[in-house]
Amino acid sequence: MKDLQLDFFDVPSPCRGVCKADARGYCQGCFRTRDERFGWLDLSNSEKQRVIKLCLQREKRRKAPPKEKKEQTDSENKQPSLLDFKPEQFICTSVDEDDFNDFEL
């Protein structure tokens, strides 16, 4: 229902007067991209509202606390090597007489 609101007035620019781009290309003040800033006057009101929603999402993401990275030990990250084969782990050295009772030539 919110989208059905009539547009009597032009959507104002979210510019905050900072006008500096960060490393990702977003304005540090309003969080718009370069294309969004330069093409603002050519956008329709619905497009401007969409840009403002994107800017609010970008601002929340920027202000959110950084996610903690789970530190993994080397044993968790290390894939077992085929070259570090230890035969005693996989080969049974004890042979019982019962092992070959059902074997026929």
C-alpha positions as CSV (number, residue, x, y, z in Angstrom):
1,M,0.0,0.0,0.0
2,K,2.9,2.3,0.6
3,D,3.8,2.3,-3.1
4,L,0.3,3.6,-4.0
5,Q,0.9,6.9,-2.4
6,L,0.5,9.8,-4.8
7,D,3.5,11.9,-5.6
8,F,2.7,15.5,-5.3
9,F,6.2,16.7,-4.5
10,D,9.6,15.9,-6.0
11,V,11.7,13.6,-3.8
12,P,14.5,15.7,-2.3
13,S,18.1,14.8,-2.8
14,P,19.7,12.8,0.1
15,C,22.9,14.8,-0.2
16,R,24.5,15.7,3.1
17,G,27.2,18.0,1.7
18,V,30.1,15.7,2.3
19,C,30.6,14.7,-1.4
20,K,33.7,12.4,-1.0
21,A,33.8,8.9,-2.5
22,D,35.1,6.0,-0.5
23,A,37.1,3.1,-1.8
24,R,34.0,1.3,-3.1
25,G,32.8,4.4,-5.0
26,Y,30.0,5.4,-2.6
27,C,29.6,9.0,-1.4
28,Q,30.7,9.1,2.3
29,G,27.8,11.4,3.1
30,C,24.7,10.0,1.3
31,F,26.0,6.6,0.2
32,R,25.0,7.1,-3.4
33,T,27.1,5.8,-6.3
34,R,28.6,8.3,-8.8
35,D,25.8,7.4,-11.4
36,E,23.1,7.9,-8.8
37,R,24.5,11.3,-7.8
38,F,25.0,12.7,-11.4
39,G,21.8,11.3,-12.7
40,W,19.6,12.3,-9.8
41,L,17.7,15.0,-11.7
42,D,16.9,12.6,-14.5
43,L,15.4,9.9,-12.3
44,S,11.6,9.5,-11.7
45,N,10.2,9.8,-8.2
46,S,9.9,6.0,-7.8
47,E,13.6,5.6,-9.0
48,K,14.7,8.2,-6.5
49,Q,12.8,6.4,-3.7
50,R,14.6,3.2,-4.7
51,V,17.9,4.9,-4.6
52,I,17.2,6.3,-1.1
53,K,16.3,2.8,0.1
54,L,19.6,1.5,-1.3
55,C,21.4,4.4,0.4
56,L,19.8,3.5,3.8
57,Q,20.8,-0.1,3.4
58,R,24.4,0.9,2.5
59,E,24.6,3.1,5.6
60,K,23.3,0.4,7.9
61,R,25.9,-2.0,6.4
62,R,28.7,0.5,6.9
63,K,27.7,1.3,10.5
64,A,27.2,-2.3,11.5
65,P,29.9,-3.8,13.7
66,P,32.3,-6.0,11.8
67,K,31.6,-9.7,11.8
68,E,34.0,-11.7,14.0
69,K,36.0,-14.1,12.0
70,K,36.3,-17.6,13.5
71,E,39.9,-18.4,13.9
72,Q,40.5,-22.0,12.7
73,T,43.5,-24.0,13.9
74,D,45.9,-25.4,11.4
75,S,44.6,-28.9,12.0
76,E,41.1,-27.9,10.9
77,N,42.3,-26.2,7.7
78,K,44.9,-28.7,6.7
79,Q,43.9,-31.4,4.3
80,P,45.5,-34.7,4.9
81,S,48.3,-35.5,2.5
82,L,48.5,-38.6,0.5
83,L,52.3,-38.5,0.9
84,D,52.2,-38.7,4.7
85,F,50.9,-42.3,4.5
86,K,51.5,-44.3,7.6
87,P,50.9,-48.0,6.8
88,E,50.4,-49.0,10.4
89,Q,47.2,-47.0,10.5
90,F,45.5,-48.9,7.7
91,I,47.1,-52.3,7.5
92,C,46.3,-55.0,9.9
93,T,49.5,-56.8,10.8
94,S,48.0,-59.6,12.9
95,V,46.6,-62.5,10.9
96,D,44.3,-65.0,12.5
97,E,43.7,-68.5,11.2
98,D,40.0,-67.7,11.0
99,D,40.6,-65.1,8.4
100,F,41.2,-67.6,5.6
101,N,39.0,-70.5,6.6
102,D,36.4,-69.9,3.9
103,F,39.0,-69.2,1.2
104,E,39.4,-71.9,-1.5
105,L,41.7,-72.3,-4.4
